Amino acid sequence: MTSGRYILLDQLSRNQLGKFDTLAEAEEALRRFLALAPDAAEHLEVWDDDDDLRVEIDPETLCPAPAA
């Protein structure tokens, strides 16, 4: 785990699931968690540790539409 700016947080358990240097890395980790446990979407969040703010992530970017 790095000492990154972005934190993937499970609000249900209050556990930090990872710290990442970039938002893109945090989003990718969130995608991997959601691929394994889609029901977790309601309680997984990304936080900007420097600004102490929850990062709003567009659900469309996390779960792109399947290819036709």
Secondary structure as UniProt FT lines:
FT   STRAND          6..10
FT   TURN            11..14
FT   STRAND          15..20
FT   HELIX           23..36
FT   HELIX           38..42
FT   STRAND          44..48
FT   TURN            49..52
FT   STRAND          53..55
FT   HELIX           59..62
//
